[in-house]
Amino acid sequence: MPGEISPIGKPTAGSAGKPAGTPSGHGSQPAMRASHADRDRVVELLRVAAGDGRLTSDELDERVDAALSARTVDELAELTVDLPTGPVSATGALAEVKDVVRIDQRFSTVERSGRWVVPRRLELSAEFCKVTLDFTQAVITHDAVQIALDMRGKTLTLIVAPGMVVDADGLALEFSRVRDRQTPDPDVPVRLRVELVGKKTFGRVVVRQPRRSRRPTGRRPLG
């Protein structure tokens, strides 16, 4: 109402014709409005935290809903105040997610496994190299990665977990083949799509899930 006075002697937010929630007084600034990109970044951080076991599925759903409906940057910040502000590497430090990573190797072995940070695009130039990319424990902050191949000889092995799919339709094959051993589960939503493009000459591309550890048979050695 006009003339209404706050306990500190200043007009309330609604008394001066300002929208509710707008700070008043000298030196105060209105809360910064969140953009679509701001909301997307927070949702991505929440999903990574859930994948690391920091949030339960119910907590993830609740916070994602809140992030998508958040109006200000401060509201978004409250949703990640108890979480790392980026993906965490095996050392516990915040990992830097790169847009492009290039691997150029000849006559040796290339392996990425454990908590390696998956870039948005991986450019792989390899000649007679055995290459293994294990995504099962990798730090993944996005739902797609493109692997641009220029590979000659040997085998490229992609190890995937449920919810990960490999698309090799854009890969040109010369004297080589793709062996896909994935067993997609229709009840598991896709959380990572790996797109293969470029050229593979000689050798194979193998897509498989992690091998199960062998159990002892209980047999005694003869003799």
N, C-alpha and C positions, 0 to 999 in steps of 0.2 A: 504494500500500500504506500502511496505517496507520503513522505514525511516519516516513514518508519526508520528508527535509528537502531543500529547495532549496539551491543554492550560496550564497544570501544569508541563509540561516538561517531562512526562512519556509516553512510547509507549502506544497506544490505544490497546484495547483487541484484535482487529484483526491484529495489526501490528506485534505481536510476535508469530503468528501462533497459538494462542489460539482460542477456539470456541467463537463465539459471546455470550455475556452475562456472560463470566467467569471473575470474579473480578481479577484485577491485583494489583500489589504493595505488599510490604512486610506486613505480618500479616493478609492478607485477605484470607478468605476461600470461596470456591465455595458453592453455596446454596445447602442445603441438599435435595437430591432426595426423593420424596414421594413414599411410598410403597402402595401395594393394600390395606393393613390393614389401613394405614393412610387415604386413600380415603374413605374406608368403614366407619371409625369412624366419619368422617366429614359428610358424607351423612346421617348417623344415627342421628347426632346432628341437622342437618337441618330439618329432618322429624319431630323430636320431637318439634323443635321450631315452625314449621308450625302447628302441632297439638295443641300447646299452643296459637295459634293465633298471633305469633310474625312475621310470614311471610305469604304473600299471596300465592296463588297457583302459580301465574306467577313467583314470586320471588323464590319460592321453585324450580320450574323447571329450572330456569336460574342458580341458584347456584349449583344444583345437576349436571347439565351439565358441569359447570365449575370445580366442584370437580372431576368428573370422568376423565376430560382431564388435570387436574393439573399435572405439572411435579415436582414441589418442595413443600417442607413443608411450605415455606413462602406463596406460592400461596394459599394453603389450609387455612392457618391462616387468610388471608384476608377475607375469606368467612364467618368466624364466629366471627370476631372482635367485632361485635355489638350484639352478642348473648351469653347467658350463656354457659360455656364450659361443661355443663352436665345437666341432667334432674333436674328440680326444684321442690322441695316438696311444701307442703301446706304452710310452714313457709317462703317460698321465698329463702331458702338455697339450695345449690346444694345437690341433693340426691345421695346417694351411691347405685349403682345397684349391687346386689350380684349375684353370680353364683348360689348359693344354699341357700335356707331358709328352716328351719325345724320347723314345728308346732306340738307339742305333747300335747294333751289336753284330759281330761277325765271329763265327766259329767258336762259340762258347755257350754257356747256359744262362738263360734269363728266368728268374723266378720272383714272383710277388706273392707273398702269403702273410698270414697273421693280420695284424692291425695296420695294413698299408692303406694309404689315403687314395681313394679312387678319384681321378680327375674327371672332368666332364668330357674330355676327349683325349684318347691315348693314341699317339702316332708311333707305330711299331715298324721299324725297318730292321730286318734280321736276315742273315744269310747263313744257312746251315747251323742254326741255333735251335736247341730244344727250349721252348718257351712254355712256362706254366703260370697262369694267372688264377689265383685262388680267391674267390670273392666271398667265401663263407664267413670269414671273420673281419673282412675289410671295413674300413671307415667309409660309409656311403652317405652322402648328404643330399642326393638328388635321385630321381627315379629313372634316369637313363644315362648311359655312357656309350659313346661311339668309339670304336677301335678301328683306326685306319691302318690297314696292313699293306706292307710291301715286303713279303716274306718268301724266301726261297729255301726249300728243303726242310727236313726234320718235321717235328710235330708241334702244333700249338694246342695246348690243353687248357680248357676253361672249366674250372671247378665251381659249381653253382649250388645254392641252397634252395629249398622250397620258396616260391615267390619270385624266383629269378628266371628269366627267359632269355634265350639267345636267338637273334634274328640274323641269319646269314644270307638272306636273299640279295643283298647288295654286294656280295663278295664274288669276284671273278676267280674261277678255278682253272688252273692249267696243270694237267697231269697230277691232280690232287683231288681230295674228296673231303666231305664233312661227315663225321660220324657223331650223330646226336643221340646221347643216351639219357636225355632228360626224361623224367616221369612226371609231367605236369599234374598238379592236383587242382581240379576245378574249384575246390572249396577254399583254396589259398589265394588271396588277392596278389596281383603282380606288384612287387615293390621295386624291382630293378629290371630294366630292359637293356640288354647288351646288343648293340647293333654293329655288325661286322661289315666293313666296306673295304675297297681296295682290291689287292690281288694276292693270291696264294699260289705259288708255283712249286710243284713237287711236294711230297709229304702229305700230312693230314691235319685236319682240325677236329679235335675231339672235345665234345661237351659232355660232362658227366657230373654226378654228385659225389660227395666224399666217400671214399671206401670205408666200409665198416671194419672195425678191428676184429681179427680172427679170435675165436674163443678156443681154449684148449680142448682137444678131443678126448682127453682122458686116457688115451692109449699109452701103454707102456712100451718102451723100446724092446725089440726082439733080442733074445740072447740073455 
